[in-house]
Amino acid sequence: MIIESLIGTTIIFVLIVVYTRLFGLKSFSKMTGFDFVITVAIGSILGMTINSGNPSILLGAAILFILYALNYTVTLLRYKSEKAENLIDNEPLILMENGEVIWENMKASKVTEAELKSKLREANVIRLKQVKAVILETTGEISVLHTNDESIEIEDYIMGDVIRKK
């Protein structure tokens, strides 16, 4: 039993390394919600296969290959087609701008005030007037852009895809 687990774990580990080399490092990125789902699914299959043997090593290897191939295909579609990208990806949403909370967007995104405050503290914001923008990213992460220099404006390129009002 221990020998089987050792061999199975080694095989699955090597396959993950090979698949990652074959399909690219982006296989484990969290740039989109889809990427995150694939990463969690890969971890789940890995854990189930090496822990319980269900699915079997062979079936686990096949499922992992399919997940990597699906992720690669979706990534390729997103890269080659703006329509596919718009269909698959969420758009980032602004939650705060120039120190002001945009309550409509908070409500639309279901982000609570406590979550917003937590992210501001994480970013070491001590005054709301320091905040240039707080953005709910496509992955569900929250980015806080802040500075002590009020004269600095965020470049349009950085904010180009961000939805201002819901």
N, C-alpha and C positions, 0 to 999 in steps of 0.2 A: 504494500500500500504506500509506504513512504517512498520507495523507489519510483513507483508510477507517478506520484505527485511531483517528485523532483524532475523527472523526465518531462512530464506534461508542462510544468511551470517553465522549464528551460525552453521548450519548443515554442510556447506561446510568447515568451519574452523575446526570443530571437525573431519570431514572425513580426512582432510589433516593431522591432528595430528595422527589419527588412522592409515592411510596409511603409514605415515612416520615411525611410531613405527613398523608396520607390515613388511614393506619392507626395513627398515634401513635408517640411516642418510645419507648414500651415495646417496640417492635419490636426494639430493640437492647439491651434490658436483659438481665441475667444473673440474674434473680430465681429462675428455675427451671432445671433441667437442659434442659428443652424449649426455653426461650428461648436458651440457649447453643448448642444444636444448630442452631437456625434462624439465629442470627447467623453461625455458622461456614459453614453452607450458603450463605447470601447472599454472604459473602466469597468462597467458592469459585466460585460461579457468576459473580460479578463478575470475578474473576481470570481464569477460563477464557474468558469471553466477550471481554474486552478484550485478552487476551494472545494467544489462538490463533484467535479467531473461531469456535471450536467449543465450545459451541453458537453458532449465528448470533446476531446482535444481536436479531432478532425473537424467536427461541426463548428466548434468555437473558432478554429482557424479560418474556416469558410465564411462565417458570419463577420469576423474581423475584416477579411478581405472585402466583403460586400460593403461594409460600412466605410472603409477607406475609399473604395471606388466611388461610392455614392457622394461622399464628401468632395472628392476630386472633381467629379462630374458637375456638381452644383457650383463649386468654385469656378470651374471653367466656364460654365454658362453665365455666371454673374460677371466674369471678367470680359466675356465676348459680347454680351447683350445687356444693354441698359434696361430693356423691358424685363428681362429675367432678374436683374439686380433689383429693380423696383418691386417686382412681385415677391421676391424672397426676403429682402431686407426690410427691417423697420427703419424709420427715419429718426435721427436724433431730435430731441425736443428740448427747447430751452425752458428751464424752471425758474431761473433768476437772471435778471439783467440789470447791470449798473446798480447793484445793491437792493433791487426791488424784487420781491417774490411775485411770480406770475401765477396767481391762484387758480385761474382757469386751467392752465397746463398741469398744475399740481393735481387738480381734481381729475382731469382727463387721464392722467398717467397713473393715478392711484398711488402716488408717492406721498407719504405722510409728512407733516411738518417735523415730526421727531426724526424721521429718516434724513430729511434735508439738513436739520441742525447737526446731526451726527456727521454727515459728509463735510459740512463746513468746518467742524472741529477737527476732523481727520486731516483737512487741508491746512490746518493752522490759521484759519481766518479768525481774527479777533474783532473786526469791525465790518459790518455789512457793506459799508462804502468801499471796502477793499475789493469786493466781489464784482468782477466784470461780467461773468456768466457762470451759471450752473447748468449743465447739460445732461439729460438722461440719454445715454448712448444707445446704439442699436443692440448692444449686448445686455442692457439692463444696468450696466455700471453707471455711476454718476461722476462726471468730470467737473472740477471746480477750477475756474480760471480767475486768478486774483493777483492784485499788485497793490503796493502802497502808493505808486505814482498815478494819480488820477488822470494825468494827461495822456497816458498810454491807452491807445485804442486797440482792440483785437482786429487783426487783419481779416479782410473779407474771405480770403481763402480758408481760414480756420472755421469760419461760421457759415460757409457757403451752402452746406446741405442741412443746416439746422432749421427745424420748423420753429417759427417765432410765436405764432398763436395757433391754438387748436381750434 
